[in-house]
Structures are given as C-alpha cells and as structure tokens.
Amino acid sequence: MFSAAFAKAFRVNSLAVKRALPCVRAIHSTPSVIGRVHAQIPGATAKGLRGILKPSRCYAALANQAFASAKVKSLEPRFFSSNSAQQNADALAPPLPTLSPPAVGRWLLFSSALVFAVIVVGGVTRLTESGLSITEWKPITGILPPLSQDEWEAEFEKYKATPEFKLLNHSISLDEFKSIFWMEWSHRVLGRIIGITFVVPLAYFALRKQLTSSLPRQLIAMAALIGLQGFLGWYMVKSGLEDSILETNSIPRVSQYRLAAHLGTAFVLYAGMLGTGLAALFDWKYATKGAWSGLKDGASWKVVLANPQIKRFSRASWVLTSLVFLTALSGAFVAGLDAGLVYNEFPLMGGRLAPPANELFDPAYAKDPSGSDIWWRNIFENPTTVQFDHRLLATTTYFATAALYLASRRPAYQTILTPMAKRFAAVAFGVANIQVILGISTLLYLVPVSLAACHQAGSVALLTSMIHLLVALRRPGAAARAWRQSSMAVQRQRKA
C-alpha cells in the first residue's frame, strides 16, 4: 500500500518502487518531518497516507535505485531536501539503459556450442564422403527421412543418378547407402535445430525488451548468417552433382571454393555467438559485482586498457585471431582438394622444405591463354600448393601463438595484464601445441577420419581460446558502465 501510494504521488511504476524500497528503518520520527512529507504530496493522496505515516513506523528508503527506474532516484531528495533545482535535475535524469540478463549470454553460448558441433559433424560428413548422398534441398519437408522401404528405394535411385555413384560407388548396396545418408541427414537436421534454437529465443528476448541496445542488429545479422549457411550448404553440394564431372571423368567432389565459403561462414557465426555471449555475461558481472577480466575490483579497467603495452598486446591478439581464422580457411581448401593425401611427410616435402617452383606454380592449372591466372589458380586449385600454403600458415600461427604467450610471461606484462588475459594466452598456446600434433599426425597417417575430425575440432578450439582472450581485453559495454556508475553513486549516498 505504501509503495502504491508513492507510485501514484510521484508518477513512477509501482513495481519499480517496490523493488527499489528494501526496508530501511524510520524515515524520521518527528512530526515536523512527517508534516513536510505531507506537504509534498497532493491533497487526495496525502489523506490516504495520513494513516500510514506515523512517527514510530518503519518506512522504506531508496536502496537499490541503480537497478530500478531512474525516476525513483528523485524520491530521496523529496524527503530530505527542499532544493527544487536538485529535485528537477533528478526528475529529468534519463532511465538506465537496458542491460541483457545472464540468460541472454547463456543462450548465445549454447547456440555457439551447437555451431561447434555442426562444424565437427560437417567435417565427418565430408571425410566419410557422405555429403552427396542427399540430392535435393527441402528446407521444411527434408527433415523427415525415408520411412518405408519404397521411400528408401526411391531415395537410392536418385543417388544412382549422381556422378559419385557412377564413378566411385556403383557397387554399394542399399544398406551401405543408408549409412552415408544418415550422416548427411544428421548434419542437415542439426543445422535446422540451430536455426530454431536461435530464432525463437531471439524473438522472446526482443519482445521482452531484454536486449542491450547494440544487440538486436548483431543478433539479426547472426540469424541471417544461419539462413545463408543453409543456402551455402546446398550450393556446395550441388557443385558435386553436376554432369560436367562425368564429362571430364574427374573425381566427384564439391567445389573447394564453396566448401571454404560454407566453413568460413560457420566460423564467423561461431565467433559472433561466442564473443557476444561472453561479453553479455562479463558485462552483467561488471555491472552487478564490479568484477572485470578476472579482477574483483574492475574500477581500474580504464587505466589498464589505456596502457600502451596493453594496446600493443591487444592488437597482436587481434592479428593472431585473424591468422587462426585464415589458417582454418586454408584447411577447407586442403579438404576440398584432398591435398592431405600428397606429400605425407613432415617437415619436408619430397626431401626439401618446399616443392620445386614449377610444381608449386604449374602452368597446367592456368586457364587463361596468356597465363595471367597461373598464380591465383595454383594457390587455390593446385593440391601441392594448397598443402604448402596450409603448412606455412599453420607454422606461422603456431610461432605467433608462442610469441604472444611468451610476451604475456614477461615481467613487464605480468604486472599489467589481467588474470583472465594471462590465462587465455596460456590456453591458446596449449591448444596450438595440440593442434600441431593433430595436424602432423593426420598428414602422416593419410588422413584417417578420427584424426582429421579432431584436427578440425582443434581449429575451432584454438579460435575459442583467442576469442576469450579478446573479450578479456574488452572494455565493459556502455550499458554495463552506466549501471555500475549508478550503483556506485547509490553506495556513496549511503556512506554520506
């Protein structure tokens, strides 16, 4: 009743008043102060409050106004001050911006985990040569697999018309076809699940107005990327079903360009979901507890991030993250061209560090009569050159990760880097070591499915550690800073 009366008198939301008025003993026990309170309340409301405001009664005062409505801030000066200028300033104070609750961050992390899974499942689908088993793209009805023997026979007949069946798998049975069909079907269904589990919660949080102002644009872009992924997946599969493969009698495989686009989009989507989810959780922690990047007292974040050495470290982390992404993308070209099946040795290639120049830039790959396209076509279409490029990028990534880790261990950085930044610099170097071992083993053992799948998962794990490092060096969001400032202001008022 008391909070409802205040809400009516001061034109604020009654629920906000209830939340913002935890119990604090006695506004005042003297009749003169109570009289001043009555004087500031309109007559009709004052009558309703006369039975409530008694000298010895326990009244609520403003305690947690940083997490309610900014209009509630004006209540305390109205009780204790007659300064009209202060009252007007408080009344005109803008409301606190929306800060996404932890549920938003957890949802985004769950979505990123699903994308991680679909990347690994997609890798296994490619390694088991299952990706061309489904010859149609039906976004809605395609979720249902064949349910009868006749439907299985019809699906098998469609597969028999593909170049892969005619050139490679002409002797497989229906049961063998089912095994590759289920692999591709699982990959596609998981993609649909990602779409549903992302779009539905997005609509819920948007309607509930629980998204920080910058989030809707980012999340809508991610939803668009999910749709694009579905289209790119089919566009990639379609390249392996073209009749031109039969005419040239080449190996049935999807376009390495389309495969790289499909995988690269998945990596971008994963990085966006993971980074945004972590940022949402860290912002909430900073706003409510003041913790930042492993520091219990995050008030020093401005000083830390303004340090020139930290700025250099942050720029180096961004460059390394880009290098990790580029290396993973080059791996898509290795997979698309089966380039892992040539030069199965390390660190040499044919007894030397690099193959001969005429093999790296073979004129046979040039399609322009002038030979002007010899450079880029060999880089993207020559299996030998593609593998050499991937080795070079992987080696560069490894030593760059080691250099960043060693820099974080230097005394100059040990005293200024945050605990979280130091931790994930070490994690990134550890994952890079595992990834190198997996990559070399995959090459030496002629690309077995288990090792190759782990190698692809390792690339995502390395990207994950780098995104954690970038978020650790990120300043709190604008909404989190506003909430924290308001909370600190309340604490100062209490002490005063």
C-alpha positions in Angstrom: 0.0 0.0 0.0 2.8 2.3 0.9 4.7 1.7 -2.4 1.5 2.1 -4.4 0.8 5.4 -2.7 4.3 6.6 -3.6 3.9 5.4 -7.1 0.7 7.5 -7.5 2.1 10.5 -5.8 5.4 10.7 -7.7 4.3 9.2 -11.0 6.6 6.2 -11.0 6.0 2.5 -11.7 4.7 0.8 -8.5 6.6 -2.4 -9.2 9.8 -0.4 -9.6 9.1 1.3 -6.3 8.6 -2.0 -4.5 11.8 -3.4 -5.9 13.7 -0.1 -5.1 12.5 0.2 -1.5 14.1 -2.6 0.6 13.5 -2.0 4.3 15.5 0.8 6.0 14.5 2.0 9.4 12.4 5.1 10.1 12.4 8.0 7.6 12.1 10.3 10.6 10.4 10.0 13.9 9.5 13.7 14.4 6.1 15.1 13.4 7.7 18.1 11.8 9.4 16.0 9.1 6.3 14.0 8.5 4.5 17.3 8.0 7.0 18.2 5.3 6.4 14.9 3.7 2.6 15.6 3.6 3.3 19.0 2.2 5.0 17.5 -0.9 2.2 15.0 -1.6 -1.1 16.1 -3.4 -4.1 16.5 -1.1 -6.0 13.5 -2.2 -3.0 11.2 -1.8 -2.0 12.8 1.5 -5.3 11.9 3.1 -4.6 8.2 2.1 -1.1 8.4 3.7 -2.0 10.0 7.0 -2.9 6.7 8.5 0.4 5.2 7.2 3.0 7.9 8.1 3.2 7.7 11.9 6.2 8.7 14.0 7.4 5.3 15.1 6.6 3.4 12.0 9.2 1.6 9.8 9.4 3.2 6.4 11.3 2.1 3.3 14.0 4.3 1.8 15.7 4.1 -1.6 18.4 1.4 -1.5 18.9 -0.3 -4.9 17.8 2.5 -7.2 20.5 1.7 -9.7 18.7 -1.4 -10.7 15.1 0.0 -10.7 13.8 3.1 -12.6 15.9 6.3 -12.7 12.8 8.2 -11.7 12.9 6.5 -8.3 16.1 8.4 -7.7 14.1 11.6 -7.2 12.3 10.2 -4.2 15.1 10.6 -1.6 15.7 14.3 -2.3 12.0 14.9 -2.0 12.0 13.5 1.5 15.2 15.1 2.8 15.7 18.2 0.6 13.8 21.3 -0.3 16.2 22.2 -3.1 14.0 22.5 -6.1 16.9 22.6 -8.6 18.1 19.2 -7.3 14.6 17.8 -7.5 14.2 18.9 -11.1 17.6 17.5 -12.0 16.7 14.2 -10.5 13.3 14.1 -12.2 14.9 14.7 -15.6 17.6 12.1 -15.1 17.4 9.6 -18.1 16.5 6.0 -17.3 19.2 3.4 -17.2 19.8 1.6 -20.5 18.7 -2.0 -20.9 21.3 -4.5 -19.8 20.9 -8.0 -21.1 20.5 -10.6 -18.2 22.7 -13.6 -17.9 20.1 -15.7 -19.7 20.9 -14.0 -23.0 24.6 -14.8 -22.6 23.9 -18.4 -21.7 21.6 -18.8 -24.7 24.3 -17.5 -27.0 26.9 -19.8 -25.6 24.5 -22.7 -26.1 24.0 -21.7 -29.7 27.7 -21.4 -30.2 28.2 -24.9 -28.8 25.6 -26.2 -31.4 27.6 -24.5 -34.2 30.8 -26.1 -32.8 29.0 -29.5 -33.1 27.7 -28.9 -36.6 31.2 -27.9 -37.8 32.6 -31.2 -36.4 29.7 -33.2 -37.8 30.2 -31.5 -41.2 33.8 -32.5 -41.2 33.0 -36.1 -40.5 30.3 -36.0 -43.2 32.9 -34.8 -45.7 35.6 -37.3 -44.5 33.2 -40.2 -44.9 32.1 -39.0 -48.4 28.5 -38.8 -47.2 27.8 -35.2 -48.3 26.4 -36.1 -51.8 24.0 -38.8 -50.6 21.0 -36.5 -50.5 20.4 -35.0 -53.9 17.7 -32.5 -53.0 17.3 -29.5 -50.8 13.9 -29.3 -49.0 14.3 -26.9 -46.0 10.9 -27.9 -44.5 9.9 -31.4 -45.6 13.6 -32.6 -45.8 13.6 -33.0 -42.0 11.7 -36.3 -42.5 13.9 -39.2 -43.6 12.6 -42.1 -45.7 10.1 -44.1 -43.5 9.4 -47.1 -45.7 11.2 -49.5 -47.9 9.7 -47.9 -51.0 10.9 -44.5 -49.9 14.4 -45.8 -49.3 14.4 -47.4 -52.8 13.3 -44.1 -54.3 16.0 -42.2 -52.5 18.6 -44.7 -53.6 17.5 -44.3 -57.2 18.1 -40.6 -57.0 21.6 -41.2 -55.7 22.3 -43.7 -58.5 21.9 -40.8 -61.0 24.8 -38.8 -59.4 28.4 -38.7 -60.7 29.7 -40.1 -57.3 27.7 -43.3 -57.7 28.6 -43.8 -61.3 32.3 -43.2 -60.9 33.0 -44.3 -57.3 30.2 -46.1 -55.5 28.4 -48.0 -58.3 28.7 -51.2 -56.3 27.3 -50.1 -52.9 24.2 -51.7 -51.5 21.1 -50.1 -50.1 22.3 -50.7 -46.5 25.7 -49.0 -47.3 23.8 -46.1 -48.9 21.7 -45.7 -45.7 24.9 -45.3 -43.6 26.1 -42.3 -45.7 22.5 -40.9 -46.0 22.1 -40.8 -42.2 25.4 -38.9 -41.8 24.3 -36.2 -44.2 20.8 -36.1 -42.8 22.1 -35.6 -39.3 24.3 -32.7 -40.5 21.3 -31.0 -42.1 18.9 -31.6 -39.2 21.5 -30.2 -36.7 21.6 -27.1 -38.9 17.8 -26.7 -38.7 17.9 -27.2 -34.9 20.5 -24.4 -34.7 18.1 -22.1 -36.6 15.1 -22.9 -34.4 17.0 -22.6 -31.1 18.4 -19.3 -32.2 15.4 -17.5 -33.8 12.8 -18.5 -31.2 14.7 -17.2 -28.1 15.8 -14.2 -30.1 12.1 -13.3 -30.6 11.4 -13.9 -27.0 14.2 -11.7 -25.6 13.3 -9.0 -28.2 9.6 -8.9 -27.2 10.6 -8.8 -23.5 12.9 -5.9 -24.2 15.8 -7.7 -22.5 18.5 -7.0 -25.2 21.1 -4.3 -24.8 20.6 -1.6 -27.5 23.5 -2.8 -29.7 22.5 -6.5 -29.6 19.4 -6.6 -31.9 21.4 -5.6 -35.0 24.1 -8.2 -34.2 21.7 -11.0 -33.5 19.6 -10.3 -36.6 22.9 -10.5 -38.6 23.6 -13.9 -37.0 20.1 -15.1 -37.8 20.7 -14.1 -41.4 24.1 -16.0 -41.4 22.2 -19.1 -40.3 19.9 -18.8 -43.3 22.9 -18.1 -45.5 24.6 -21.2 -44.2 21.7 -23.4 -45.3 21.9 -22.0 -48.8 25.7 -22.2 -49.0 25.5 -25.8 -47.8 23.2 -26.8 -50.7 25.1 -24.6 -53.2 28.2 -26.6 -52.2 26.5 -30.0 -52.5 25.1 -29.0 -55.9 28.6 -28.5 -57.3 29.3 -32.2 -56.6 26.2 -33.3 -58.5 26.9 -31.6 -61.8 27.1 -33.7 -65.0 30.3 -31.9 -66.1 32.1 -34.2 -63.6 31.2 -37.1 -65.8 32.3 -35.4 -69.0 35.8 -34.7 -67.6 35.9 -38.1 -65.8 37.3 -36.2 -62.7 36.9 -37.2 -59.1 33.4 -36.4 -57.8 33.9 -33.7 -55.1 32.3 -30.4 -54.2 33.9 -27.1 -55.2 36.7 -26.2 -52.8 35.6 -22.5 -53.1 32.1 -23.3 -52.0 33.4 -25.5 -49.2 35.6 -22.7 -47.9 32.7 -20.3 -48.1 30.5 -22.7 -46.2 33.1 -23.4 -43.5 34.2 -19.8 -43.2 30.6 -18.6 -42.6 30.3 -21.2 -39.9 33.5 -20.0 -38.2 32.2 -16.3 -38.4 28.9 -17.4 -36.9 30.5 -19.3 -34.2 32.9 -16.5 -33.3 30.0 -14.0 -33.3 27.8 -16.1 -31.0 30.6 -17.0 -28.6 32.1 -13.5 -28.4 28.7 -11.8 -27.9 27.6 -14.3 -25.3 30.8 -13.9 -23.3 30.5 -10.1 -23.5 26.9 -10.2 -22.2 27.9 -12.4 -19.2 31.0 -10.3 -18.4 29.0 -7.1 -18.7 26.4 -8.3 -16.2 29.2 -9.4 -13.8 30.8 -6.0 -14.0 27.5 -4.1 -13.6 26.4 -6.1 -10.6 29.6 -7.1 -8.8 32.3 -4.7 -10.3 34.4 -7.6 -11.4 36.3 -7.3 -14.8 38.6 -9.6 -16.6 39.4 -11.6 -13.5 39.8 -8.6 -11.3 37.4 -8.4 -8.3 37.6 -4.6 -8.4 37.2 -3.7 -12.1 37.3 0.0 -11.5 40.9 0.1 -12.9 39.9 -1.1 -16.4 40.4 2.4 -17.9 43.9 2.6 -16.6 44.7 -1.0 -17.7 43.4 -0.5 -21.3 45.0 2.9 -21.7 48.5 1.4 -21.1 50.4 1.4 -24.4 51.8 -2.1 -23.8 48.3 -3.4 -23.3 47.2 -1.8 -26.5 50.0 -3.5 -28.4 49.2 -6.8 -26.8 45.5 -6.3 -27.8 46.4 -5.5 -31.4 48.7 -8.6 -31.5 45.8 -10.7 -30.2 43.5 -9.4 -33.0 46.1 -10.2 -35.6 46.7 -13.7 -34.2 42.9 -14.3 -34.2 42.7 -13.3 -37.9 45.6 -15.6 -38.6 43.9 -18.5 -36.9 40.8 -17.9 -39.0 42.8 -17.7 -42.2 44.7 -20.9 -41.4 41.4 -22.7 -40.8 40.0 -21.4 -44.1 43.1 -22.7 -45.9 42.3 -26.1 -44.3 39.0 -26.0 -46.2 40.9 -25.9 -49.5 43.1 -28.8 -48.3 40.0 -30.8 -47.6 38.2 -29.8 -50.8 41.1 -30.9 -53.0 42.1 -33.9 -50.9 45.5 -32.2 -50.6 46.2 -34.0 -47.4 46.9 -37.1 -49.5 50.0 -35.7 -51.2 53.4 -35.3 -49.5 52.6 -37.3 -46.4 55.7 -36.4 -44.6 56.8 -33.5 -42.3 58.5 -31.2 -42.1 59.9 -31.9 -45.6 58.1 -32.2 -48.9 59.8 -34.6 -51.2 63.1 -34.3 -49.2 63.1 -30.4 -49.2 61.4 -27.7 -47.3 59.4 -26.6 -50.3 58.5 -28.4 -53.6 60.1 -27.2 -56.8 58.8 -23.9 -58.2 57.4 -25.5 -61.4 55.3 -27.8 -59.2 54.0 -25.0 -56.9 53.1 -22.9 -60.0 52.3 -25.5 -62.6 51.3 -23.9 -65.9 48.7 -26.7 -66.4 46.4 -25.0 -63.9 46.2 -21.8 -65.9 43.1 -21.4 -68.0 43.8 -18.0 -69.5 45.8 -18.4 -72.7 48.1 -15.6 -71.5 48.8 -17.5 -68.3 47.9 -14.4 -66.2 45.9 -16.6 -63.8 48.7 -19.0 -63.1 49.4 -17.5 -59.7 46.0 -17.5 -58.1 44.8 -20.7 -59.7 47.7 -22.6 -58.3 47.2 -21.1 -54.9 43.6 -22.2 -54.8 43.4 -25.2 -57.1 46.8 -27.0 -57.1 46.8 -29.6 -54.2 50.6 -29.3 -53.7 50.5 -25.5 -53.4 47.4 -25.6 -51.2 49.1 -28.0 -48.8 52.3 -26.0 -48.8 50.3 -22.8 -48.0 48.4 -24.5 -45.2 51.7 -25.7 -43.7 53.2 -22.2 -43.9 50.1 -20.6 -42.3 49.9 -23.3 -39.6 53.6 -22.9 -38.7 53.3 -19.1 -38.6 50.2 -19.4 -36.4 52.0 -21.7 -34.0 55.0 -19.5 -33.6 52.8 -16.4 -33.3 50.8 -18.0 -30.5 54.1 -19.0 -28.8 55.4 -15.4 -29.1 52.2 -14.0 -27.6 52.3 -16.4 -24.7 56.0 -15.7 -24.0 55.2 -12.0 -24.1 52.5 -12.5 -21.5 55.1 -14.1 -19.3 57.5 -11.2 -19.4 57.8 -9.2 -16.1 56.6 -6.1 -17.9 53.3 -7.7 -18.9 52.9 -9.8 -15.8 52.2 -6.7 -13.7 49.8 -5.1 -16.1 47.9 -7.9 -17.8 44.7 -9.0 -16.2 44.4 -12.5 -14.8 42.0 -13.6 -17.5 44.2 -12.3 -20.3 47.2 -14.2 -19.0 45.2 -17.4 -18.5 43.8 -17.5 -22.1 47.2 -16.6 -23.6 48.5 -19.7 -22.0 45.4 -21.7 -23.0 45.8 -20.6 -26.6 49.4 -21.8 -26.7 48.5 -25.1 -25.2 45.7 -25.7 -27.8 48.1 -24.7 -30.5 50.5 -27.4 -29.4 47.8 -30.0 -29.5 46.6 -28.7 -32.9 50.1 -29.1 -34.4 50.4 -32.6 -33.1 46.9 -33.5 -34.6 47.8 -31.8 -37.9 51.1 -33.7 -38.4 49.5 -37.0 -37.3 46.7 -36.5 -39.8 49.2 -36.0 -42.6 51.5 -38.9 -41.7 48.6 -41.4 -41.3 47.0 -40.5 -44.6 44.0 -38.5 -43.2 42.1 -41.1 -41.0 38.6 -39.9 -40.2 39.1 -39.8 -36.4 42.3 -37.7 -36.5 41.1 -35.4 -39.3 37.9 -34.7 -37.3 39.8 -33.9 -34.2 42.1 -31.7 -36.2 39.1 -29.7 -37.4 37.7 -29.5 -33.9 41.1 -28.3 -32.7 40.9 -25.3 -35.1 37.6 -24.3 -33.5 39.1 -24.8 -30.0 42.0 -22.5 -30.9 39.7 -19.9 -32.2 37.7 -20.3 -29.0 40.7 -19.5 -26.8 41.5 -16.5 -28.9 38.0 -15.1 -28.6 38.2 -15.5 -24.8 41.4 -13.5 -24.9 39.9 -10.7 -27.0 36.9 -10.5 -24.6 39.3 -10.4 -21.7 40.8 -7.3 -23.2 37.5 -5.6 -24.0 36.2 -2.7 -22.1 32.7 -3.1 -20.4 29.8 -2.1 -22.6 28.1 1.3 -22.3 25.1 -0.1 -20.5 27.2 -2.0 -18.0 29.2 1.1 -17.3 26.0 3.2 -16.8 24.7 0.6 -14.3 27.9 0.4 -12.5 28.2 4.2 -12.2 24.6 4.4 -10.8 25.3 1.6 -8.3 28.5 3.4 -7.1 26.5 6.7 -6.8 24.0 4.9 -4.5 26.8 3.5 -2.4 28.3 7.0 -2.0 25.0 8.4 -0.9 24.6 5.7 1.7 28.0 6.4 3.1 27.3 10.1 3.2 
